[in-house]
Amino acid sequence: MTPEEFRGLIDRVAPGAQAKIVLETLRFRVGGKTFATLNWPERGWVVVKLSQAEQNRVVALSDAFVREPGRSRQSGITRVRLKGVNQAILAEVLALAWRGAYQGAPLNPKAATASSTLDAG
């Protein structure tokens, strides 16, 4: 997935998200909270904020998802390698991160699927 494809995915699954350039990164916010940052820690990566339970499910699904090292490791901060990531799983992950930042707002119907990949495992 390219950074441009990632931005398109944000547009589809995260209504009301605002993008802000900060140094070399692009932060996506809703309700005053950042839920995803593109190009962190380097180009080709994204960081999302999930609950610890969500993070545990996500990192078990794919090698494209890894816990943030250090103190952030147990806080739900999750790195996503864009190269080779499954777009459907990433869409669900972004929707979870968006919903968490939006403080429990209902999931965008476009992002919902009949059977959630994240709940399958």
C-alpha positions in Angstrom: 0.0 0.0 0.0 1.3 3.4 -0.9 0.9 6.5 1.3 -1.6 7.9 -1.2 -3.7 4.7 -0.9 -3.5 5.0 2.9 -4.9 8.5 2.7 -7.7 7.3 0.5 -8.5 4.6 3.1 -8.6 7.2 5.9 -11.1 9.1 3.8 -13.4 6.0 3.5 -13.3 4.7 7.1 -12.7 7.8 9.3 -15.4 10.5 8.8 -14.4 13.9 10.0 -10.7 13.1 10.2 -8.4 16.1 9.8 -4.9 15.7 8.4 -2.1 17.9 9.8 1.5 17.9 8.7 4.0 17.7 11.6 7.6 17.7 10.5 8.0 14.7 8.1 4.7 13.0 9.3 1.0 13.4 8.6 -1.2 13.1 11.6 -4.9 12.2 11.4 -7.1 13.5 14.1 -10.7 13.4 15.1 -12.3 15.0 18.2 -9.0 16.7 19.0 -7.2 13.4 19.3 -4.6 11.8 17.0 -5.6 8.2 15.9 -3.0 7.6 13.1 0.3 9.0 12.0 1.7 8.4 8.6 5.5 8.1 8.0 6.3 7.4 11.7 8.8 6.2 12.7 9.9 6.4 9.1 8.5 6.5 5.5 6.3 3.5 4.7 5.0 3.0 8.3 2.0 4.2 10.2 1.3 4.3 13.9 -2.2 3.8 15.2 -3.6 4.0 18.8 -5.6 1.0 19.8 -6.7 -0.5 23.1 -4.4 -3.1 24.5 -7.0 -5.9 23.7 -7.4 -4.6 20.1 -3.6 -4.5 19.7 -3.2 -8.1 20.9 -5.7 -9.3 18.3 -4.1 -7.2 15.5 -0.5 -8.2 16.1 -1.6 -11.9 16.0 -3.1 -11.5 12.6 -0.2 -10.2 10.5 3.5 -9.4 10.7 2.6 -6.0 9.2 1.4 -5.0 12.7 3.9 -4.7 15.6 3.8 -3.2 19.1 5.7 0.1 19.6 8.9 -0.7 21.5 9.8 0.8 24.8 7.3 2.2 27.3 4.6 2.6 24.6 4.6 -1.2 24.1 1.8 -1.8 26.6 -0.2 1.3 25.7 -1.8 0.1 22.5 0.5 2.1 20.2 0.8 -0.1 17.1 3.1 0.2 14.1 1.9 -0.8 10.7 4.2 -1.6 7.8 2.3 -0.4 4.7 4.2 -2.7 2.3 2.2 -5.8 2.0 -0.5 -5.0 4.6 -3.9 -6.5 4.0 -6.1 -3.5 3.1 -9.3 -5.0 4.6 -7.6 -5.6 7.9 -6.0 -2.2 7.9 -9.4 -0.6 7.2 -10.8 -2.3 10.3 -7.8 -1.3 12.4 -8.2 2.4 11.3 -11.9 2.3 12.1 -11.1 1.0 15.6 -8.5 3.7 16.1 -10.8 6.4 14.8 -13.6 5.2 17.0 -11.3 5.2 20.0 -10.3 8.8 19.3 -13.9 9.8 18.7 -14.8 8.4 22.1 -17.1 5.6 21.1 -18.8 7.1 18.1 -20.6 4.5 16.0 -18.4 2.8 13.4 -18.7 4.1 9.9 -21.0 1.7 8.0 -18.7 1.7 5.0 -15.9 0.3 7.3 -18.1 -2.4 8.8 -18.1 -5.9 7.3 -20.5 -8.8 7.7 -17.9 -10.8 9.5 -15.0 -9.0 11.2 -11.6 -10.3 10.4 -10.3 -9.1 13.8 -13.0 -11.1 15.7 -12.3 -14.3 13.8 -9.3 -15.2 15.9 
